[in-house]
Amino acid sequence: MNVNKQTLVTRGLAYLILFCLGVPSINAQIEKKEEEQFPIYWHVKAFRPQAKFIDIKAIDKNGTKHDVKAIQTYDDTSFLNVKALVNGERLPIKLIVKQGDRFYPVKAIDNDGTIIDIKAITKDGEIWDVKGVSKSGNLVHLRAISKEGVFYNIIAVSPKGKVNDVKGIKMMDTEVETVINGVSIFAHIKSLAQQ
Protein backbone atom coordinates (compact mmCIF):
# COMPACT_ATOMS: atom_id res chain seq x y z
CA MET A 1 0.00 0.00 0.00
CA ASN A 2 2.82 2.35 0.80
CA VAL A 3 4.32 1.84 -2.65
CA ASN A 4 0.93 2.46 -4.30
CA LYS A 5 0.42 5.68 -2.33
CA GLN A 6 3.89 6.85 -3.22
CA THR A 7 3.29 5.96 -6.90
CA LEU A 8 -0.04 7.81 -6.87
CA VAL A 9 1.52 10.88 -5.24
CA THR A 10 4.41 10.82 -7.71
CA ARG A 11 2.05 10.47 -10.66
CA GLY A 12 -0.19 13.21 -9.26
CA LEU A 13 2.75 15.57 -8.90
CA ALA A 14 3.96 14.69 -12.39
CA TYR A 15 0.52 15.40 -13.86
CA LEU A 16 0.32 18.67 -11.91
CA ILE A 17 3.74 19.77 -13.19
CA LEU A 18 2.87 18.79 -16.74
CA PHE A 19 -0.47 20.58 -16.45
CA CYS A 20 1.18 23.75 -15.14
CA LEU A 21 3.83 23.64 -17.84
CA GLY A 22 1.21 22.89 -20.47
CA VAL A 23 -1.16 25.76 -19.59
CA PRO A 24 0.86 28.40 -21.45
CA SER A 25 1.02 26.21 -24.54
CA ILE A 26 -2.73 25.52 -24.32
CA ASN A 27 -3.41 29.24 -24.04
CA ALA A 28 -1.15 29.86 -27.02
CA GLN A 29 -3.33 27.51 -29.06
CA ILE A 30 -6.56 29.33 -28.21
CA GLU A 31 -7.23 31.80 -30.98
CA LYS A 32 -7.54 35.38 -29.91
CA LYS A 33 -10.83 36.96 -30.82
CA GLU A 34 -10.25 39.33 -33.71
CA GLU A 35 -10.27 42.93 -32.66
CA GLU A 36 -13.16 44.74 -34.34
CA GLN A 37 -12.08 47.71 -36.42
CA PHE A 38 -14.61 50.51 -36.23
CA PRO A 39 -16.54 51.86 -37.98
CA ILE A 40 -18.22 48.81 -39.49
CA TYR A 41 -20.53 49.57 -42.40
CA TRP A 42 -23.76 47.53 -42.67
CA HIS A 43 -25.55 47.26 -46.02
CA VAL A 44 -29.04 48.74 -46.09
CA LYS A 45 -31.46 46.76 -48.27
CA ALA A 46 -35.13 46.31 -49.07
CA PHE A 47 -36.34 42.77 -48.49
CA ARG A 48 -39.31 40.43 -48.79
CA PRO A 49 -38.99 36.77 -47.75
CA GLN A 50 -39.79 35.44 -51.23
CA ALA A 51 -37.62 38.02 -53.01
CA LYS A 52 -33.97 38.93 -53.18
CA PHE A 53 -32.29 41.87 -51.52
CA ILE A 54 -32.83 45.20 -53.24
CA ASP A 55 -30.24 47.97 -52.95
CA ILE A 56 -31.09 51.19 -51.12
CA LYS A 57 -29.21 54.20 -52.51
CA ALA A 58 -29.11 57.98 -52.21
CA ILE A 59 -29.63 59.54 -55.66
CA ASP A 60 -28.55 63.16 -56.10
CA LYS A 61 -29.97 65.69 -58.58
CA ASN A 62 -27.39 64.59 -61.21
CA GLY A 63 -28.58 60.97 -60.95
CA THR A 64 -25.41 59.81 -59.19
CA LYS A 65 -26.03 56.88 -56.84
CA HIS A 66 -24.44 56.89 -53.38
CA ASP A 67 -24.27 54.16 -50.75
CA VAL A 68 -26.62 54.11 -47.76
CA LYS A 69 -25.13 52.37 -44.73
CA ALA A 70 -25.89 51.67 -41.09
CA ILE A 71 -22.71 52.58 -39.22
CA GLN A 72 -21.51 50.58 -36.23
CA THR A 73 -18.99 52.55 -34.15
CA TYR A 74 -18.70 50.22 -31.13
CA ASP A 75 -19.54 46.65 -30.07
CA ASP A 76 -23.24 47.26 -29.37
CA THR A 77 -25.32 46.72 -32.52
CA SER A 78 -28.77 47.42 -31.07
CA PHE A 79 -28.96 51.06 -32.23
CA LEU A 80 -27.00 52.27 -35.28
CA ASN A 81 -26.99 55.51 -37.24
CA VAL A 82 -28.03 55.27 -40.90
CA LYS A 83 -26.23 57.65 -43.25
CA ALA A 84 -25.79 58.41 -46.94
CA LEU A 85 -22.13 58.31 -47.98
CA VAL A 86 -21.90 61.21 -50.42
CA ASN A 87 -18.58 62.63 -51.67
CA GLY A 88 -16.68 61.44 -48.59
CA GLU A 89 -19.26 62.76 -46.13
CA ARG A 90 -21.79 60.95 -43.95
CA LEU A 91 -25.09 62.74 -44.49
CA PRO A 92 -28.06 62.32 -42.15
CA ILE A 93 -31.06 60.39 -43.46
CA LYS A 94 -34.41 61.47 -42.05
CA LEU A 95 -38.14 61.23 -42.56
CA ILE A 96 -39.10 64.72 -43.59
CA VAL A 97 -42.43 66.42 -42.92
CA LYS A 98 -44.82 65.40 -45.69
CA GLN A 99 -46.27 68.02 -47.99
CA GLY A 100 -49.66 66.57 -48.91
CA ASP A 101 -48.17 63.09 -49.50
CA ARG A 102 -49.84 59.93 -48.19
CA PHE A 103 -46.54 58.69 -46.68
CA TYR A 104 -43.49 60.35 -45.14
CA PRO A 105 -40.57 60.75 -47.59
CA VAL A 106 -37.13 59.38 -46.60
CA LYS A 107 -34.38 61.80 -47.64
CA ALA A 108 -30.70 62.54 -47.03
CA ILE A 109 -29.88 66.14 -46.20
CA ASP A 110 -26.70 67.80 -47.46
CA ASN A 111 -24.85 70.48 -45.48
CA ASP A 112 -26.44 73.25 -47.55
CA GLY A 113 -29.97 71.87 -47.07
CA THR A 114 -30.13 70.09 -50.44
CA ILE A 115 -32.50 67.13 -50.22
CA ILE A 116 -31.21 63.89 -51.72
CA ASP A 117 -33.66 61.12 -52.62
CA ILE A 118 -33.41 57.72 -50.92
CA LYS A 119 -34.62 55.02 -53.31
CA ALA A 120 -34.68 51.26 -53.75
CA ILE A 121 -33.08 50.09 -57.00
CA THR A 122 -33.93 46.65 -58.39
CA LYS A 123 -31.55 44.44 -60.41
CA ASP A 124 -33.59 45.47 -63.49
CA GLY A 125 -32.91 49.15 -62.76
CA GLU A 126 -36.42 50.04 -61.53
CA ILE A 127 -36.37 52.83 -58.97
CA TRP A 128 -38.85 52.63 -56.10
CA ASP A 129 -39.77 55.12 -53.39
CA VAL A 130 -38.73 54.54 -49.79
CA LYS A 131 -41.30 55.97 -47.35
CA GLY A 132 -42.47 55.92 -43.77
CA VAL A 133 -45.81 54.15 -44.17
CA SER A 134 -47.19 53.63 -40.66
CA LYS A 135 -46.49 54.46 -37.03
CA SER A 136 -46.55 52.27 -33.90
CA GLY A 137 -45.86 54.30 -30.78
CA ASN A 138 -42.62 56.15 -31.46
CA LEU A 139 -41.55 53.82 -34.32
CA VAL A 140 -42.24 54.66 -37.96
CA HIS A 141 -42.20 51.63 -40.27
CA LEU A 142 -40.20 52.16 -43.46
CA ARG A 143 -40.94 50.38 -46.72
CA ALA A 144 -39.70 50.38 -50.28
CA ILE A 145 -42.80 50.54 -52.47
CA SER A 146 -42.79 48.73 -55.83
CA LYS A 147 -44.59 50.09 -58.91
CA GLU A 148 -47.36 47.55 -58.14
CA GLY A 149 -47.73 48.92 -54.61
CA VAL A 150 -46.02 45.97 -52.86
CA PHE A 151 -44.22 46.91 -49.64
CA TYR A 152 -40.68 45.69 -48.91
CA ASN A 153 -39.15 45.88 -45.42
CA ILE A 154 -35.98 47.90 -44.96
CA ILE A 155 -33.17 46.10 -43.12
CA ALA A 156 -29.46 46.51 -42.39
CA VAL A 157 -27.13 43.53 -42.83
CA SER A 158 -23.69 43.40 -41.19
CA PRO A 159 -20.64 41.99 -42.99
CA LYS A 160 -21.03 38.93 -40.72
CA GLY A 161 -24.72 38.42 -41.63
CA LYS A 162 -26.40 39.94 -38.55
CA VAL A 163 -29.70 41.66 -39.44
CA ASN A 164 -31.31 44.77 -37.92
CA ASP A 165 -34.54 46.52 -38.86
CA VAL A 166 -34.33 50.08 -40.19
CA LYS A 167 -37.02 52.32 -38.69
CA GLY A 168 -37.96 55.91 -38.12
CA ILE A 169 -37.75 57.06 -34.49
CA LYS A 170 -39.99 59.82 -33.14
CA MET A 171 -38.60 61.52 -30.04
CA MET A 172 -41.36 64.12 -29.61
CA ASP A 173 -45.13 64.30 -30.10
CA THR A 174 -44.96 67.30 -32.42
CA GLU A 175 -45.08 66.99 -36.23
CA VAL A 176 -41.71 68.75 -36.59
CA GLU A 177 -39.06 66.96 -34.55
CA THR A 178 -36.27 69.38 -35.45
CA VAL A 179 -34.92 71.43 -38.36
CA ILE A 180 -31.64 70.36 -40.02
CA ASN A 181 -30.02 72.74 -42.51
CA GLY A 182 -33.41 74.37 -43.10
CA VAL A 183 -35.31 71.08 -43.61
CA SER A 184 -38.19 70.17 -41.25
CA ILE A 185 -37.69 66.67 -39.85
CA PHE A 186 -40.53 64.34 -38.85
CA ALA A 187 -38.38 61.46 -37.50
CA HIS A 188 -34.82 60.11 -37.35
CA ILE A 189 -33.75 56.95 -39.24
CA LYS A 190 -31.95 54.28 -37.20
CA SER A 191 -31.01 50.62 -37.47
CA LEU A 192 -32.50 48.68 -34.54
CA ALA A 193 -31.93 45.15 -33.31
CA GLN A 194 -34.76 42.87 -34.37
CA GLN A 195 -37.10 41.78 -31.59
TACOR-V904925 format. One record per helix or strand of 2 or more residues. SS is the DSSP state (H for helix, E for strand). FROM is the first residue (numbers start at 1). LEN is the number of residues. If there is no record, write none. Layout:
((SS | FROM | LEN) (SS | FROM | LEN))
This chain:
((H | 2 | 28) (E | 40 | 8) (E | 54 | 6) (E | 65 | 8) (E | 79 | 8) (E | 89 | 8) (E | 104 | 6) (E | 115 | 7) (E | 127 | 10) (E | 139 | 7) (E | 151 | 7) (E | 163 | 7) (E | 178 | 3) (E | 183 | 11))
